[in-house]
Each structure stands twice: as structure tokens, then as C-alpha cells.
Amino acid sequence: MLATPSMPVIIAVVNKPQLLKYLGNIDAGLAAPATLCIYGSAAFILLDEPDRTSLDVDVAAPYSDANFVDLSRAAVAAGLPINPEPDTSGDHMEWIQAARLCLAPPAAGRAVLLWQGARLKIVTVPAPDLIASKLIRYDELDQADIAYLWAQQPIAWADIAAAVQRLPEPFKHDPVVLDNLGNLQADFPPPPEHTR
């Protein structure tokens, strides 16, 4: 929907019930199995972070396994199109390619299952890798996501530092990421028993 002087663009926001409905409809529309590795806010929605919403669903394309034509058709039918036009204000899926992907690949057997239907499986990466992916921006929402993970389980600093080193180039050497790793350590000091 285009903005007019009397009608501003309304930005859709996905919450957990809406996201689950989208996933169920995509699952029902698929002709073949598909596994999507998601990250960003949609992953935190499915990790049950309270009141978390999202403007879109970020999918790590290189770490996902799907017939793109089949997935695109099912996603459009479900109302969650993939990579629509830039001025789209509705719910949608972002198919993130390697050049923009500040996320380490999930190690074999380490992917975290978030949701599974008959054909569609949604996974993400372990907590240290999710935290490392937040360091390219590290704004208030990112810090809230990290705080939620921090409250759910002990996370060793060595694991977070190793996750940063697993980030693809150029992100693992990005000065912003490295500066924010230091900011993270100042903002979220671990208990002594979790320091190593």
C-alpha cells in the first residue's frame, strides 16, 4: 500500500500466533520438504521471548534447504511473500544471501528446532551464535533479545567469542562487531561460575 498525504503506510507486525499461522499455512502448501534456518526477531518469537514481535521473518538462505520455487509459491499463498518490493508494508520473509548474512553456519547436529510441520521445519543456531549475530547492530532490541537468552541459560564468554570467530567474512573482523563484543561484556558480566 502506497502512502498518501491522508493515508500513511501501516507497517505490519508479526506476533507469535500470526507467525505460527503463517508457518502452518506454508507447511500445508508445500509440495516437498523444506528446512529454513531463521534468525533475528522471528527466532526469538519462537523461542518464546515475551511480547516479541517482528517486521519480517529473516531466513539464512545458505543454511536452509528448500526448493525455492515451491517455497515461494507456498509463502505467497500463505500471505508471507519472500523478498517483495522494497515499499511493501505487509508481513513478509527476507531470504538473506551470504553477502548480508552476519550469522555463523550451524554445526552438524547443533541446529535448534523451533517448529516442525508435515513438510516444513524451522531451525535456528545455538544461543552463542544468535548473540554473535546481534553484534553487527547491538541496539536496544538486540540487547533485550540477548538479555532474554541470558536469563534462560548460562552462556560462557568463551563460547560467545568463539561464535564471533565463526561468523563469515567480513563480519568476524568487522570493527563494529568487535567493539560491540566489548560492549556486550560490559553490559552483561557473567557470574563467576560462568566465566572461563
N, C-alpha and C positions, 0 to 999 in steps of 0.2 A: 504494500500500500504506500503510495507516494504522499509526502507531506504537502499540505496546502496551508495558506495563512490561517485558515479557520480550523484545520484538522491536522494536528501534529502526528508524527509516526508513533504508533504504540509498539513498544518493544515487548515481545512475548517473553515470559519467564517460565522455565520448566521446573516443576517440583517433583517429588518422588512419585506420587500417584500418576501424574501425567507421563513421567518417564517410563514407568512400568507399563502403562497402557501402550505407549509407542513401541516399546520392545516386544510386547505380546503381539501387536499387530504386524510388526515386521517379521517376527518369527512365523506367524500364520501365513504370510505372503511369500516366504522364501521357497524356492524350488530345490535348493541344495543347502547343505550345512554351511555355516559361516561362524567364524570366531573373530570378534572385534576386541582389540586391546584399547581401552579408553583410559583417559587421564583427565586432569583438570577437574572442574566443579562437578561434572556428571559422575565421576568416580566417587567423589565424596558424598554425593546424594545417595548412591547405592551402598556406601559404607555407613549409612545412617547418621551422618552428621546432622544434628537438629536444625531445622529451618533452612537448610541449604537449598539454594535454587541455582539455575544456570540459564544463560542466554543461548547456549547451544550444547551439543554433545561433541567433544573432541575425540577423534579416533586416530590412533597412531597407525597410519596406513602400512608402513613397513613391517609392523609386528602383528598385523591382522591377516587372516586367511579367509578370503571370500571371493566369490565370483562377483566382480564389481557391477556388471550389468544386472544380474539377478538382485543384488543388494539394493542398487539404486531404484529399481522398479518397485521393490517391496517397500523401501523407505518413502518414496513419493506417495504410494498408495496409503501408507500409514500416516501421512501428514508431516513427515520429518525428512524433507529432501536433503540430499547431500550436496554441499557446496553450491547453494543457489546464488543468484545475482547479489552483488555487494549491497544493494539497497534493500534487500529482503529484511523484513522486520519480524517474520514469523519464526517459529521453532524450526531448527534445522540441525544437521550434522556437518561437522567440519572434518573432512578427510585430509589429515595433516601429513604431508610428504616429508621426506628426510631433511630437506634444506631448512625447514622450520621447526623440526622436532627436537625440543630440548627434553629428551626422555631416553633413559638407558633401555636397551632391549631386555626383555625379561629372560632370565637364565632358564635353561631347560628344567622343567618341573617346579619353577618358582612363581609362575603366574598365579594371581589370586582370583579365584572365581567369584564374580559378583552376582551373576544371574544366568540362568540357563532355561531355555525352552526346548521345543522339539527339535529345532534346527539351529537356532541362534544361541551362541554362547558369548557372554560378556565377561572379559577378564581385565585385570589391571596389574600393575607391577607392585612389588613389596613396598612397605612403608618408607624405607630409606630412599628408594628411587623416586617415590612420589614427592618426598621432601626435596630432593635434589632438583626435581623439575620445577619447583616453585621458586628457585633462587634466581632465575633469569629476570624475575619481576619483583617478588617479595613485597607485595603491597599488603594492605590491611586484610583483604580477603585471604591472601596466601598465608598470612600469619595465623589467621583464625583456623584455616584448614590444618596447618601444622600443629597448632595447639590441640585440636581435636585428636589427631593421631597420637600426639604426645600423651594425652590423657588415657588412651586406650591400651597402650603397651609400652614397655621400656624400649628405648631406641638408643643404641650405643653410638657415640660420636664417631668411632672408627668405621661403623657401618655407613654413616652419612657421608663421611669423607671418601670412602671407597665408592659410594654411589655417584658422587660428583666425578670421580675419575672414570666411571663407566659411561658418563654422558658422551654422546657422539661429538666429533669435531663440528664446529669450533667451540661448542658450548663448554666443554670441560676446561678450557683455558680462557674462557671469557672473563675479563676483569670484573664485570658486574656480578657474575656468578660467584667468583672467588671472594669479592668484597662482601657479598650477602651471606656467604658461608660464615664469615667472621661475625657479621651482624646476628646471624642465627644463634651462634654460640653465646653471644652476649645476651640475647633475648630469651633463650631457652636453656639456661645452665642445667645440666643433668644432675640428678642426685649422685653422690659419691659412688654408690654401688653400681651405677650405670656408666661410669667413666672408665674408659680403658684406652 
